[in-house]
Amino acid sequence: MLNLIGVLLTGLMMSGAAPSASAGEAKAQDASPVAIAVHGGAGTINRDDLSAEREAAIRAALESALQAGHSVLGKGGSSLDAVTAAVTVMEDSPLFNAGKGAVFNCAGVNEMDAAIMDGETWRAGAVAGLTHTKNPVLLARLVLEESPHVLLVGEGAESYGKQHGIEMVDPEYFQTEFRLEQLHALQERENVEGCGDGIAALGGFDPLSFGTVGAVALDADGNLAAATSTGGMTNKRFGRVGDVPVIGAGTYADNKTAAISATGHGEYFIRVVAAFRIASRMAFLGETVHEAANAVVMDLLKNMGGGGGVIAIDGEGNIAMPFNTSGMYRGWITVDGEMGTAIYADEKQELKQ
């Protein structure tokens, strides 16, 4: 863990630097292309709903996450370290539904899930139902590296984290007034108070229900990795687990196909094993990462009523970012070192295809 923390701190300190910090790094990237993409959640995101200040802050946070991950890649670091660094930045930002700033469940508690997967070895780590872990992605990474298991939940997961030095915080750390207002607004609109028999049925495009952060990366050794972290859905039933920590549903990586991180109405992503289905279409139908991701998100999920999107990257650095909602917070640094961010559906993405 000490080595991991050192790498992450280095990436975070470099978060304000340009993607390529030196000619030596640029040369290395020319010889062995690296790339990274991040997302900060999909949903009903309209220009009228975001102030200019909040939009600028979100784009800046996406850029910081990209630069933290890309800094790791530029120094020859692994894709696993890169996605960990990128997601950690977003978990630390109150702007996203993960870590600090996570949404509230129906009992007024912030309950978080995360997962990470290595495309070279198929090792994976996932955690769910966390209430004290400052950075859920770091606990998921610990499970991947040190545990014989893949998925740990609740008190057992956090006890394991404490034993290995993962930082724990008071639950108040995660709470923001913005998320509390969202909870009250949703409960009022759905005419529900507290948990009762469960959360009111939410449509797949509810503007208050979505939010997840994630990253996918290709490193200089040609290895892929994916990581995802979330607070789940606003007003969710306590104990509910979404697609994020379900390997193959919201998070998946395989060097032979792609690394994928999803965001959206998790129940639908679980039912169709969305991330793995994208990889399977590439493997068995010979589709490109763009074709496979679009088929799952824009056809299968959309027709089922499942709103959301994915980011996906293949072994050549091709990046796909389809979503069937009005917006998805997203950003990328391509194999050519070009960085960009986008929020709305009408923003162009000129990515390698």
Summary of the structure (lengths in Angstrom):
residues: 353
radius of gyration: 18.3
end to end distance: 36.5
largest distance: 59.9
contacts: 1439
relative contact order: 0.17
helix: 37%
strand: 21%
